[in-house]
C-alpha cells in the first residue's frame, strides 16, 4: 500500500509466500532448478570442505552451498559450524491473518483507498514481559500477532498461543476485526541479538551463510528489518560465488572477499531505501 501523503517515501507490504513464489519463477526462468518441500538433514563435508547437502539417503553436490535455513539453524549445528541456539538471541512470534472486507478495514482504521496502517504495541500483549505485539492492514485482511523474547518465556503465566487470543479479544482489537474470518495461523523464531547471533564464520571452504542464519536482522523495538537484509546478503553471496567461479576456487579465502563486506551494516542497509516491508 502506498501512502498519498509522502509519495517521495513510497512503501508497501507484500505476502512473503507470494513474493517467494514469484522469485522462484524468476530463478527458474534463469535456469535454476527449484526443489521445494525437501528438508535438508545435514551438509556433506569431505576433507574439510562443504561439497553438498544431504536429505535422507540422497545427496546433492555443488561448488558452493549457500545456507539460508533461518535462525533455527539445525543444519549448521549438526555440522559443527554454529553453536546450539541460545534463548537470549531469539524471540518467538505468533501471528494470525484475518480476512475482512476492504471497506470495513478502511472505515475502522480511518484509511483512504490504497493506504495502510501498522501499529506496534508493548506491555499488555506480553503480560509486560520483553516483547510486544503488532497489527497491520492489508487490502482485504488484518494481520496481528505477539512476539515474546524466549529468555523471558519461563516467566510467562500462560502459553504463548493464548497471548495472541487475549490480544485478539481485547475490546479495542475485537472491535476492529469484528466479523473477520481466520485465514492463517503461524509461528516463527526471529533473531533479536543482531550480529551477536551470527555463527563463528559466515563463510568457509565451500559454503556461505546468509539471512537470519547469519544473524542479519535489525531489531530496534518499533523498527524490525530482516527480509531486506536477507535479500541483500543473498545478493552479496551471489557476487562472492561469481568471483569464485571466475578464479575456479571455492575456499574460504576466495569466498571471504565479498562475504566480509556483509558484516558492514551500512553496506547491508543500502537496500532499506527501497521502503520494502515483507511480512512472514
N, C-alpha and C positions, 0 to 999 in steps of 0.2 A: 504494500500500500504506500502511496506517495503523498506526502503532506503538501497541501497547496500553499501553506504559509511560507515555507522556506524551500523553494524549488532548487536553490543552489546547493542544498544539502539533501539530496534525494536518498531515501532509504526505503527498504521494503522487507517483507518477510516471505519465506518460502518453506514448504514442507521438505525436510531433508530427504525423505523417501523418494519423492517425485524428482527432486534435484539429482539424486544419485542415479536414478533410472535414466535420466537424460544424459548424465555423464557416461554411463555405461554404453549408451548408443553412440556417443561421440568417440569413445575409446575403440569400440568395435569397428566403426567406420574407418578408423585409422589403422586397423589391422590387429588390434588386441583381441585376445580370447578371454572372455569373462566367464568364470565358473562359479556361480553363486551357490549358497546354502551348503557348502562343504567345509566343515570345521577343520582347522589345522591343529594337529596334535603337538608337533614339535618341529624344530629346524633340523635339517640334515647337515651335520658338521663333520668334515673329513680333513685331517691334517691341519687342524686349527682354522679352517675356513668354512663359512656357511656356503653350501653349494645348492641348497634347495629346501623344500618343505615336505613334511610327512603328514598324510591324512589316512589314518587306519593302516592298511597294508600298502598303500600307494605312495609313491614319491614323485615329486615334480622338481626338475632341476632348472637352474638359471644362473647367469653370470653374477647377478646381484639380487638379493632378496630385500624388498622394502617392507619393513614391519610396521603395520598400522593397525594393531589389534585393539587400540583403546587403552584406557588406564588400567583395566583389569587384565594385565599383560601376562597371562599364564604361559604363553609360548616362550617369552623372554625368560621367565622364571625357570621353567623346565630346562632351558638351555644354559642356565647359569649366567645369563647376560644382564639380569636385573634382580635386585633383592625382593623378597616377599613383600607384598603390598602392606603398607602400614596405615592404620586408620587415621593417623594425623594428616595424611596428604590427600584424602579423598572425602567427598560428600556423596550422599545418596539422594537422587532426585526422583520423585514420583509425580507423574503427570496424567491429566485427563483431558481429552478433547471432546467438547460437547457441541453437537450440531444445533444451530439456531438460525432462524430466519434473518436474512441480511437487514431488512427494515427494522426488525426488533433490536438487533445489535446497534445499529446507528442511532436509534431513538434512545435506548437505555444508556449508551455511553456518550451521547451528545456529539455524534460524528457526522460529517458530511460524506458524500459518496467518495470512495477511494481514499478515505482517511482511516487510520488505525490508532490504536491506543495500547500502551504497555505499562503495567504497574508492577512495582516491586514492593513487597511488604516484609516487615520484620516484627518479631515479638510473639504475638498471639498464635500465629500459624504453627510455630515450632515449640510451643509451650515455653517461650522465652529462652530457648537454648540457641547456640550459634547456628545460623542458617537463615532461612527466610522462605517467602512464597512469591509467586508471580501469577499474573493473569494478563493475557493479551488477546486482542481480537484478530480474527481472520475474516474473510469476506462472508463466510457462512458458517462460522464456528467460533467458539470461545475455547482457549487453551488456558488451563490453570494447573498449578502444581505446588509442591513443597520440596525444599531442599534442606537436608539436615547433615551437619558435619558428623562423620562417623565416630570421631574421637569423643563425642559427647552423647553418643547413642545410648550408652549404658544408663544415663540419667533420665532417659525418656520413660514416662509412666504409661505409655500406650504404644501399640505397634505403629510403625511409620505409615502404613497404608490407611490407618484410621485418622492420621493427621490431615490427609487430603480430604477425607469425608467431612471432618469437622470444618475445614476451610470452606468447602463447597456449601455446607449447610449454615454457615454464618449468615445472619439476616441480610447483611449488605450484599454478599455474593449471591445468596439464594434468590434475591430479587432480580439481580442482573441476568441470571441464567434460567429463570422460570420458563418452563415449557420446553427446555432443551432435551436432546437425546444423546446419551453417551455413545461416542463413536470409537474411542480408543482409550486404553489404559496401559501405561508402560512405566518402567523404572530404569534408571541409568546411573552408573557411577561416573563421577566427574572429578578431575583433579582440582584441588584448591590451593596447592602449595607452589604452583608455577614451576619454574626451573628446578626448585628443590625436590620436585617429584621426578626429575629426569633420571634415567638409568645411568650407570657409571660412564658409558660410552654411547654416543648417538650413531656411531659408525664403527665398522671393524672389517676384517677380511671377508668380503663378500656380502655385507649387509649394511643397511641404513635404517634408522628408527625415526618415525615422523608422527605428527599429530598428538593426541592425548597420551599415547605410549611414550612419547618423548617429553611429556610434561608441558606441552605448548598450550597453555590456557592462561588468560589474564582474568583474575578474579578480584574485583575491587568493590564487592558488595552490590552496588547498583549497576555496575558495568561488568558484564561477563562475556568474554570473547573466546571462542575456541575453534569453531568451524573454519573461520577465515585463516586462523593460524595453521590449522591442519592443511588447508588447501595450499597455502604459501610454502609450508615445509615440504609438501609433495612436489611442488614446482622446483624448489631448491634441490631436492633429491634427484629429480629428473635431470637437472643441469649437471650434477655430480656424476651421474651414470653416463650421460652423454660424453663428458670429458674422459671418463674411464674407458669407454668404448674407443675413443679416438687414439688412446695410447695403448689399448689392449691389456690393461692391468686393472684388477679389481681388489687390490689390497687396501688396508686401512689408510695408508698414506695417500694413495691416489683419491680415494673417496672423501678424505677429510678436507680437501682443499676448498670445496664448496660447502660441505656439511657444517664446517666450523662457523661459517657466517650466519647460520640459522640460530646460533646462540645469542646473536646481537638483536635485542628487542626492537631497535629502531628499524633494522633491516626487515625483520619478520612482520613488523606492524605496518609496513607500507601498504599492504592490501586493505587495511582498515579504512582507507579513504574511499573505498567503494560504497561504504554505508550499507553493507550487506549483512543481514542478520538471519541466520538459518537455525530453525528450531529442531532439536532431536525428537 
